[in-house]
Amino acid sequence: MTTLTIRNLDEHTKEQLRIQAARHGRSMEEEARTILRSALEARQPVAGGQGLGTRIHAHFALLGGVELELTEPSSSPTL
C-alpha cells in the first residue's frame, strides 16, 4: 500500500467528506478511497470496447428494427 497526502483541501470539502464518511460508517480515509475507486472505475472502458450507442443498438436490433419512410424536404417551411 502507498500513502497519498492531499494538501490545500479547503475546510468545506473536508467537512463534507467527514459527514459523508459518518453517514456510511467509515473513516474519512476509507471514504476517500471509496470515492477515488468509484471515480476511476466509472472512467474505465466498457468490456468489449463497445460504447453506449453500440450497446443500445445491439439490444434493440434483437427486436427486428423499424423501416422509416424518408420524404424529400420541402423548399418552404410550413407554419
Secondary structure, 3 states (H helix, E strand, C coil): CCCCCCCCCCHHHHHHHHHHHHHHCCCHHHHHHHHHHHHHHHCCCCHHHCCHHHHHHHHHHCCCCCCCCCCCCCCCCCC
